[in-house]
Amino acid sequence: MCDFALPDSQSGPTGRWNKFPLLRKEQRSTFQVYGADYGESATPAENQLLVSRLSYDPHCRYGEGGASLCSEGGSIGECRIDRLPGRLRTGQRRKFEGAGLLFKTAGMLIAFVIGAASIVPASAQAPYPSRPIRIVVPFGPGGFADITVRLLAQKLTERTNAQVVVENRPGAGGVIAGNTVASAEPDGYTLFVFSSGIALSKSLLKSMPFDPVTAFAPISTMAMFDLLLLVRADSPIHTLKDALDAARADPQKFNVGTINPGSTQNVTGELLRATTGIPMTVVPHRTSAEVLTALLRGDMRIGIESYAALKSAIDAGQIRAIASSGNKRSPQQPDVPTLRESGIDAAVDGWNSLVAPAGTPRDIVALLNGHVRAIIGDPDFQKRMIELGGEPVAGSPEELDARLRSDIDMWAGVVKKAGLEPN
């Protein structure tokens, strides 16, 4: 519960404050409490205090006189304390006559208002959503997850009439962004793009600041996708076998570019290195654009990314695919063989989903699930996802929870088989 303060006594620059509960949003009303002279011995700057207004405000405010206010349950109040310049003139002092009594009774007034407002039914509260929704993406702009959620955010804004803001926070395989959301208020206004890379991180990291299984309330999957192993258009490498031969010949100069550590792309590179036994170097980058730049510049011999992330460069013929990571060939690259078809006994099918902090009310989760399923079921949205190389997939919170638990178990076995050591 947040507080606002009313002066009880004042002597010199510091004083004693009584604290009273902050009125909730539905209880707010405008009222005035005026402070009078606290003593002729006080300095002009210390002489007068005016507690001028208590009303709804969309941000926390901190009063000049020391009162602080913050938010609880979406209700935010403001108690602004202004110092009156100099001493009151005689006429002004008469105007505020009896203010001491008001200060003594202010607490009872507030308690009365709170008591009266407590009978207001819950239905009178603002319906969800009543303010902007933030979706945190653990990857940089331009990747498949980022593109997917921005398309979804636009549709979600249209359906809810609430602004949906996408925030990119790449790094540490999504752990930093995930921890930010896991510790956020479970009120439905902070959501997270949970990817298969987080399930991988459970097996690749010795410790995590949160448990991927219990830290979030699942909402729905959004899309499935595979990855492409890419080379520069003029590269002498045309097959995965060519790439592995080149890596064996000079492993120190054979670099594989991916996005940040712990991502599905990065783990695919690590699996390739572990399953082949070739000490090639997997180099993580912050964004897909950085991977493309490094590949075109010749710093990377191979890049691992989704079709959606590097679609423009692929379609323009700047880079080309030599293998795909999924269990089946990519619909956008049907002539490109899978890893298994290329002699590597591995497959990586990635997925992205939407989750909220654990403890988010079930009715909010259900509402969001309904919106996400409707958006992903829209033919135009599905067409766009397929064009980007993804498979639009929605489901229930229970299905997403089961997928996550299954993937964690599956990847634990894969990581162990590949001989990857947690770090």
C-alpha positions as CSV (number, residue, x, y, z in Angstrom):
1,M,0.0,0.0,0.0
2,C,1.4,3.4,-0.9
3,D,1.2,6.4,1.4
4,F,0.8,10.1,1.2
5,A,1.9,12.3,4.1
6,L,0.2,15.1,6.0
7,P,2.2,17.3,8.3
8,D,1.5,16.7,12.0
9,S,4.1,19.1,13.5
10,Q,6.9,21.2,12.1
11,S,9.9,22.7,13.7
12,G,12.8,23.9,11.6
13,P,13.6,22.2,8.3
14,T,12.5,18.8,9.4
15,G,9.3,17.6,10.9
16,R,7.2,14.6,11.9
17,W,4.8,13.1,9.4
18,N,1.7,11.1,9.9
19,K,1.0,8.7,7.1
20,F,-2.4,7.7,5.8
21,P,-3.4,5.1,3.1
22,L,-3.5,6.4,-0.4
23,L,-6.9,6.5,-2.0
24,R,-7.3,3.9,-4.7
25,K,-8.3,5.1,-8.2
26,E,-11.9,4.3,-7.8
27,Q,-12.0,6.1,-4.5
28,R,-10.3,9.3,-5.6
29,S,-12.0,12.7,-5.3
30,T,-10.7,16.2,-5.2
31,F,-10.5,17.8,-1.9
32,Q,-8.4,20.5,-0.3
33,V,-6.4,20.5,2.9
34,Y,-4.8,23.9,3.7
35,G,-1.9,24.4,6.1
36,A,-1.6,27.5,8.2
37,D,1.2,29.2,10.1
38,Y,3.4,26.7,12.1
39,G,4.9,29.4,14.3
40,E,6.2,32.9,14.1
41,S,9.8,31.6,14.8
42,A,9.8,29.5,11.5
43,T,11.8,30.9,8.6
44,P,9.8,32.1,5.6
45,A,10.9,29.0,3.6
46,E,9.7,26.7,6.3
47,N,6.7,28.7,7.3
48,Q,3.9,27.3,5.2
49,L,2.9,24.1,3.6
50,L,0.0,23.5,1.3
51,V,-1.2,20.0,0.6
52,S,-2.8,21.1,-2.6
53,R,-4.4,18.2,-4.4
54,L,-5.0,14.5,-4.4
55,S,-6.0,13.1,-7.8
56,Y,-5.4,10.4,-10.3
57,D,-2.1,10.7,-12.2
58,P,-0.5,8.2,-14.6
59,H,3.0,8.4,-13.0
60,C,4.4,8.2,-9.5
61,R,5.2,11.6,-8.1
62,Y,7.4,12.7,-5.2
63,G,6.3,15.8,-3.3
64,E,8.7,18.6,-2.6
65,G,7.8,18.5,1.1
66,G,8.8,14.8,1.4
67,A,5.6,12.9,0.6
68,S,6.0,10.0,-1.7
69,L,3.4,8.2,-3.7
70,C,3.5,5.1,-5.9
71,S,1.2,2.7,-7.6
72,E,-0.7,-0.4,-6.4
73,G,-3.0,-2.4,-8.5
74,G,-3.0,0.1,-11.3
75,S,-4.2,2.9,-9.1
76,I,-1.8,5.9,-8.8
77,G,-2.3,9.0,-6.7
78,E,-0.6,12.3,-6.3
79,C,-0.2,14.3,-3.2
80,R,1.7,17.4,-4.3
81,I,3.2,19.6,-1.6
82,D,4.1,23.1,-2.5
83,R,5.9,25.6,-0.3
84,L,4.2,29.0,-0.2
85,P,6.6,31.8,-0.8
86,G,7.3,33.8,2.4
87,R,5.0,34.3,5.3
88,L,1.3,34.7,4.9
89,R,0.0,38.2,5.0
90,T,-2.6,39.0,7.6
91,G,-5.5,38.6,5.1
92,Q,-4.1,35.3,3.9
93,R,-3.6,34.0,7.5
94,R,-7.3,34.7,8.2
95,K,-8.2,32.8,5.0
96,F,-6.5,29.7,6.4
97,E,-7.9,30.1,9.9
98,G,-8.7,26.8,11.5
99,A,-6.4,24.8,9.3
100,G,-4.9,23.1,12.4
101,L,-8.3,21.5,12.9
102,L,-8.4,20.3,9.3
103,F,-5.0,18.7,9.7
104,K,-6.2,16.8,12.8
105,T,-9.3,15.6,11.0
106,A,-7.7,14.9,7.6
107,G,-6.9,11.3,8.6
108,M,-10.6,10.7,9.6
109,L,-11.8,12.2,6.3
110,I,-9.6,10.0,4.3
111,A,-10.5,6.9,6.3
112,F,-14.2,7.8,5.7
113,V,-13.7,8.2,2.0
114,I,-11.8,4.8,1.8
115,G,-14.5,3.1,3.9
116,A,-17.3,4.5,1.6
117,A,-15.4,3.5,-1.5
118,S,-14.7,0.0,-0.3
119,I,-18.3,-0.9,-1.0
120,V,-17.7,-0.2,-4.8
121,P,-17.9,-3.6,-6.6
122,A,-14.9,-5.0,-8.4
123,S,-16.8,-4.6,-11.6
124,A,-16.4,-0.8,-11.3
125,Q,-12.7,-1.1,-11.7
126,A,-11.2,-0.3,-15.1
127,P,-11.4,-3.4,-17.4
128,Y,-8.2,-5.0,-18.8
129,P,-6.4,-3.6,-20.7
130,S,-6.8,0.0,-19.6
131,R,-3.2,1.1,-20.4
132,P,-0.3,0.1,-22.7
133,I,0.9,-3.5,-22.9
134,R,4.7,-4.1,-23.2
135,I,6.0,-7.2,-25.0
136,V,9.7,-7.9,-24.3
137,V,11.6,-9.6,-27.1
138,P,14.9,-11.3,-26.0
139,F,16.5,-10.7,-29.5
140,G,17.5,-7.7,-31.6
141,P,15.3,-6.2,-34.2
142,G,14.8,-7.9,-37.6
143,G,14.8,-11.5,-36.5
144,F,11.9,-14.0,-37.0
145,A,10.7,-13.6,-33.3
146,D,10.8,-9.8,-33.6
147,I,9.0,-9.7,-36.9
148,T,6.4,-12.2,-35.7
149,V,5.6,-10.3,-32.5
150,R,5.4,-6.9,-34.2
151,L,2.8,-8.2,-36.6
152,L,0.9,-9.8,-33.6
153,A,1.3,-6.6,-31.6
154,Q,-0.3,-4.5,-34.3
155,K,-3.3,-6.8,-34.5
156,L,-3.5,-7.0,-30.7
157,T,-3.7,-3.2,-30.5
158,E,-6.6,-3.3,-33.0
159,R,-8.4,-5.9,-31.0
160,T,-8.0,-4.4,-27.5
161,N,-7.8,-0.7,-28.3
162,A,-4.7,-0.6,-26.0
163,Q,-1.3,0.3,-27.3
164,V,1.0,-2.7,-27.5
165,V,4.7,-1.7,-27.3
166,V,7.5,-4.1,-28.4
167,E,10.8,-3.8,-26.5
168,N,14.0,-5.5,-27.8
169,R,16.4,-6.7,-25.1
170,P,18.9,-9.0,-26.6
171,G,21.7,-10.8,-24.8
172,A,22.6,-13.8,-22.7
173,G,20.3,-16.1,-24.6
174,G,17.2,-14.3,-23.4
175,V,18.0,-14.8,-19.7
176,I,18.3,-11.0,-19.0
177,A,15.1,-10.2,-20.7
178,G,13.3,-13.2,-19.2
179,N,14.4,-12.3,-15.7
180,T,13.1,-8.7,-16.2
181,V,9.6,-10.1,-17.1
182,A,9.6,-12.8,-14.5
183,S,10.1,-10.2,-11.8
184,A,7.5,-7.8,-13.2
185,E,4.1,-7.2,-11.7
186,P,1.8,-10.1,-12.8
187,D,-0.9,-7.8,-14.1
188,G,-0.9,-8.6,-17.8
189,Y,0.8,-5.4,-18.8
190,T,4.3,-7.0,-19.2
191,L,4.6,-10.0,-21.6
192,F,7.6,-12.0,-22.9
193,V,8.4,-13.7,-26.1
194,F,9.5,-17.1,-24.8
195,S,11.5,-19.1,-27.4
196,S,12.9,-22.6,-27.6
197,G,16.3,-21.0,-26.9
198,I,15.2,-20.5,-23.3
199,A,14.5,-24.2,-23.0
200,L,18.0,-24.9,-24.3
201,S,19.5,-22.5,-21.8
202,K,18.1,-24.7,-19.0
203,S,20.6,-27.3,-20.1
204,L,23.5,-25.0,-21.2
205,L,23.7,-22.8,-18.1
206,K,24.8,-24.0,-14.7
207,S,22.4,-21.6,-13.1
208,M,19.6,-19.3,-14.1
209,P,18.0,-16.4,-12.2
210,F,14.6,-18.0,-12.8
211,D,13.1,-21.4,-13.5
212,P,11.7,-21.4,-17.1
213,V,9.0,-23.8,-16.1
214,T,7.6,-22.0,-13.0
215,A,8.5,-18.3,-13.6
216,F,5.9,-17.7,-16.3
217,A,2.2,-18.1,-17.0
218,P,2.0,-19.7,-20.6
219,I,-0.4,-17.9,-23.0
220,S,0.1,-19.4,-26.4
221,T,2.6,-20.5,-29.0
222,M,2.9,-18.2,-32.0
223,A,5.0,-20.0,-34.6
224,M,7.4,-22.8,-35.5
225,F,10.5,-22.3,-37.6
226,D,13.6,-23.9,-38.8
227,L,17.1,-22.4,-39.5
228,L,19.3,-22.2,-42.6
229,L,23.0,-22.7,-42.8
230,L,24.1,-19.9,-45.1
231,V,27.2,-18.9,-47.1
232,R,28.1,-15.9,-49.2
233,A,26.9,-16.2,-52.8
234,D,30.4,-16.5,-54.3
235,S,31.6,-19.0,-51.7
236,P,33.2,-22.2,-53.0
237,I,31.1,-24.0,-50.4
238,H,28.0,-25.6,-52.0
239,T,27.1,-28.4,-49.6
240,L,27.4,-29.1,-45.9
241,K,30.1,-31.6,-46.7
242,D,32.1,-28.9,-48.5
243,A,31.8,-26.8,-45.3
244,L,32.9,-29.5,-43.0
245,D,35.9,-30.4,-45.3
246,A,37.0,-26.7,-45.2
247,A,36.5,-26.6,-41.4
248,R,38.7,-29.7,-41.0
249,A,41.4,-28.3,-43.2
250,D,41.7,-25.1,-41.1
251,P,39.4,-25.1,-38.1
252,Q,41.0,-22.0,-36.6
253,K,39.9,-19.9,-39.5
254,F,36.4,-21.4,-39.9
255,N,34.0,-19.2,-38.0
256,V,30.3,-19.7,-37.7
257,G,28.1,-16.6,-37.1
258,T,24.9,-16.7,-35.0
259,I,23.0,-14.3,-32.9
260,N,23.4,-14.1,-29.1
261,P,24.5,-17.1,-26.9
262,G,21.7,-19.4,-25.8
263,S,19.6,-18.6,-28.9
264,T,18.4,-21.5,-31.0
265,Q,20.7,-20.3,-33.8
266,N,23.7,-20.3,-31.4
267,V,23.0,-23.7,-30.0
268,T,22.6,-25.1,-33.5
269,G,26.1,-23.9,-34.2
270,E,27.4,-25.5,-31.0
271,L,25.6,-28.8,-31.9
272,L,27.3,-28.7,-35.3
273,R,30.7,-28.3,-33.7
274,A,30.1,-30.9,-31.1
275,T,28.5,-33.6,-33.4
276,T,31.3,-33.3,-36.0
277,G,34.1,-33.0,-33.5
278,I,35.6,-30.1,-35.5
279,P,36.9,-27.2,-33.3
280,M,35.3,-24.5,-35.4
281,T,34.6,-21.2,-33.7
282,V,31.0,-20.2,-33.1
283,V,30.8,-16.4,-32.9
284,P,27.7,-14.8,-31.4
285,H,26.4,-11.4,-32.6
286,R,23.7,-9.1,-31.1
287,T,21.5,-9.0,-34.2
288,S,20.8,-10.8,-37.4
289,A,22.0,-7.7,-39.4
290,E,25.4,-8.1,-37.7
291,V,25.5,-11.8,-38.8
292,L,24.8,-10.8,-42.4
293,T,27.4,-8.1,-42.4
294,A,30.1,-10.5,-41.0
295,L,29.1,-13.1,-43.6
296,L,29.3,-10.7,-46.5
297,R,32.6,-9.3,-45.3
298,G,34.1,-12.7,-45.1
299,D,34.6,-12.8,-41.3
300,M,32.2,-15.8,-41.1
301,R,32.4,-18.8,-43.4
302,I,28.9,-19.9,-42.4
303,G,25.9,-18.0,-40.9
304,I,23.0,-19.7,-39.1
305,E,19.7,-17.8,-39.2
306,S,16.0,-18.1,-40.1
307,Y,14.8,-17.3,-43.6
308,A,12.7,-14.5,-42.2
309,A,15.6,-12.7,-40.6
310,L,17.7,-12.6,-43.8
311,K,15.0,-12.9,-46.4
312,S,16.0,-9.8,-48.4
313,A,19.6,-10.9,-48.7
314,I,18.6,-14.4,-49.7
315,D,16.0,-13.3,-52.2
316,A,18.5,-10.8,-53.7
317,G,21.1,-13.6,-54.2
318,Q,23.7,-12.1,-51.8
319,I,23.8,-15.3,-49.7
320,R,22.5,-18.8,-50.2
321,A,21.5,-21.8,-48.1
322,I,23.5,-25.1,-48.0
323,A,21.3,-26.9,-45.4
324,S,18.3,-26.5,-43.2
325,S,18.0,-27.5,-39.5
326,G,14.5,-28.9,-39.3
327,N,13.1,-32.4,-39.5
328,K,11.8,-31.6,-43.0
329,R,12.8,-29.2,-45.7
330,S,11.9,-25.6,-45.5
331,P,8.9,-24.7,-47.7
332,Q,10.7,-21.5,-48.8
333,Q,13.9,-23.5,-49.7
334,P,12.6,-26.8,-50.9
335,D,15.8,-27.6,-52.8
336,V,17.9,-27.3,-49.7
337,P,18.6,-30.6,-47.8
338,T,18.2,-31.0,-44.0
339,L,21.1,-31.7,-41.7
340,R,20.1,-35.4,-41.6
341,E,20.0,-35.5,-45.3
342,S,23.5,-34.0,-45.3
343,G,24.9,-36.6,-43.0
344,I,24.5,-35.0,-39.6
345,D,22.3,-36.8,-37.1
346,A,20.6,-33.7,-35.6
347,A,17.5,-31.6,-36.1
348,V,16.5,-28.3,-34.7
349,D,12.9,-27.0,-34.9
350,G,12.5,-23.7,-33.1
351,W,9.4,-22.1,-31.7
352,N,8.3,-18.8,-30.3
353,S,5.5,-18.2,-27.7
354,L,3.9,-15.5,-25.6
355,V,4.0,-15.7,-21.8
356,A,3.3,-13.5,-18.8
357,P,4.8,-13.5,-15.3
358,A,3.7,-16.3,-13.0
359,G,0.7,-15.3,-11.0
360,T,-1.0,-13.4,-13.7
361,P,-4.8,-13.7,-13.2
362,R,-6.3,-16.6,-15.1
363,D,-9.0,-14.4,-16.7
364,I,-6.3,-12.1,-18.2
365,V,-4.3,-15.1,-19.5
366,A,-7.5,-16.5,-21.0
367,L,-8.4,-13.2,-22.6
368,L,-4.9,-12.9,-24.2
369,N,-5.0,-16.5,-25.3
370,G,-8.2,-15.9,-27.1
371,H,-6.8,-12.8,-28.9
372,V,-3.6,-14.6,-29.9
373,R,-5.5,-17.6,-31.3
374,A,-7.8,-15.4,-33.3
375,I,-4.9,-13.4,-34.7
376,I,-2.8,-16.4,-35.6
377,G,-5.9,-18.1,-37.1
378,D,-6.5,-15.1,-39.4
379,P,-5.7,-16.1,-43.1
380,D,-3.7,-12.9,-43.8
381,F,-1.6,-13.4,-40.7
382,Q,-0.9,-17.0,-41.6
383,K,0.0,-16.1,-45.2
384,R,2.5,-13.6,-43.9
385,M,4.1,-16.1,-41.5
386,I,4.4,-18.7,-44.2
387,E,6.1,-16.2,-46.5
388,L,8.6,-15.5,-43.8
389,G,9.5,-19.2,-43.5
390,G,7.5,-19.9,-40.3
391,E,4.6,-22.1,-39.5
392,P,1.9,-20.2,-37.6
393,V,0.8,-22.3,-34.6
394,A,-1.5,-21.3,-31.7
395,G,-2.6,-23.4,-28.7
396,S,-3.8,-23.4,-25.2
397,P,-1.7,-22.4,-22.1
398,E,-1.6,-26.1,-21.1
399,E,-0.3,-27.2,-24.5
400,L,2.5,-24.6,-24.3
401,D,3.4,-25.7,-20.8
402,A,3.6,-29.3,-22.0
403,R,5.8,-28.3,-25.0
404,L,8.2,-26.4,-22.8
405,R,8.6,-29.3,-20.3
406,S,9.1,-31.8,-23.2
407,D,11.7,-29.6,-24.9
408,I,13.7,-29.1,-21.7
409,D,13.9,-32.9,-21.3
410,M,14.7,-33.4,-25.0
411,W,17.4,-30.8,-25.1
412,A,19.0,-32.1,-21.9
413,G,19.5,-35.4,-23.7
414,V,20.8,-33.7,-26.9
415,V,23.3,-31.5,-25.0
416,K,24.5,-34.5,-23.0
417,K,24.9,-36.6,-26.2
418,A,26.8,-33.8,-27.9
419,G,29.2,-33.4,-25.0
420,L,28.3,-29.7,-24.4
421,E,29.4,-28.5,-21.0
422,P,27.1,-26.1,-19.1
423,N,28.8,-22.8,-18.4
